[in-house]
Amino acid sequence: MDAKTILAIIPARKGSKGVPGKNMKLLGGKPLIQYTIESALASKLLTTIVVSSDCDETIAFSKEWQVEAPFVRPAELAADHTPSLEVVKHAVQFYEERKTRFDYICLLQPTSPFRSEDLIDNAIQHLIETDADSLISIREIPEKHHPLWAFSITDNFLQRVVQDKDLPTRRQDLPDSFSRDGKIYLVKSTLLDQDLLMGGKMVGYHDEKSPDTNINVPEDWELAEIFFEICKKRQSSVF
């Protein structure tokens, strides 16, 4: 596989309504963001790792780990509803203005702290070998939550989300379905020029070796603490 240049972006704004200050909040004795920084540093294929933050504490902490944090993210890109795409494009533009362009962009969210040690590099290899435009890490959706059996409510009445009279009625007939788990997003830089973070020829990377954790609300944090203790007892390598 030819060497590719890959920019890893770790977004870590200071504002969070669900879990205040979560990126620097201690999980298992270390800041949440540290798990993602360590995963990125363990990769052999990432070219540059940058933390995008509006928080002075997070920026200072990141520099202690010898990852790049060369800018303060603008306030307008650190709001509750700021799209990840805009955060990624801001970081990419920072490097392009300094005459550095990458072949691929890797988004690593601190809210998904537990990654198996080979997840990042295996995902990168899969994306390049399949010549896909983008990749997301995925999990299989349990049969009871299958999208073909989902309902919405309109005017107080249930209706199927998928309107098809020939939908499977037996679980054995359901096709496999997957959801993104937030651990890794990979995209060709050229796709960003189309204002896309996912799209084109997209592939999934299926990894069940690490806990399925995405921290957005206090209940998620409590679950992450439980996963941490389980992994610690099993001497797992996900942290």
GIKAVEN-V850663 format. One record per helix or strand of 2 or more residues. SS is the DSSP state (hx for helix, st for strand). FROM is the first residue (numbers start at 1). TO is the last residue. If there is no record, write none. Layout:
# GIKAVEN-V850663
ss=SS from=FROM to=TO
ss=SS from=FROM to=TO
This chain:
# GIKAVEN-V850663
ss=st from=6 to=11
ss=hx from=22 to=24
ss=st from=26 to=27
ss=st from=30 to=31
ss=hx from=32 to=42
ss=st from=48 to=53
ss=hx from=56 to=64
ss=hx from=75 to=77
ss=hx from=84 to=96
ss=st from=104 to=107
ss=hx from=119 to=129
ss=st from=134 to=140
ss=hx from=143 to=145
ss=hx from=147 to=149
ss=st from=151 to=154
ss=st from=157 to=160
ss=hx from=171 to=173
ss=st from=178 to=188
ss=hx from=189 to=192
ss=st from=202 to=206
ss=hx from=218 to=234
